[in-house]
């Protein structure tokens, strides 16, 4: 996998390839906790990925990708 990954190229990857891209190329920025869900924010080149981890289920339950917008607002108070 190339060290430069654009958002469109990320979107067309399989789920497994997306997770690997986040862990291989992403930089962990912050974690936001909402009840039993930990939302981990990663920067991957010019876009962001949120991975939603459920403590009770002990697994990732969702992921979202974006370049900007309201999803970043929850990290601003820090």
TAPE-V245935 format. One record per pair of residues at least 24 apart in sequence whose ideal C-beta (glycine too) atoms are under 8 Angstrom apart, sorted by the first residue. I is the first residue (numbers start at 1). J is the second residue. If there is no record, write none. Layout:
BEGIN
I:J
I:J
END
This chain:
BEGIN
1:25
4:45
5:44
5:45
6:45
6:46
6:47
7:46
7:47
7:65
7:67
10:44
10:47
10:49
10:65
11:65
18:49
18:63
18:65
19:51
19:60
19:63
22:49
22:51
29:75
30:75
30:78
32:74
32:75
37:61
39:74
41:72
41:75
48:72
END
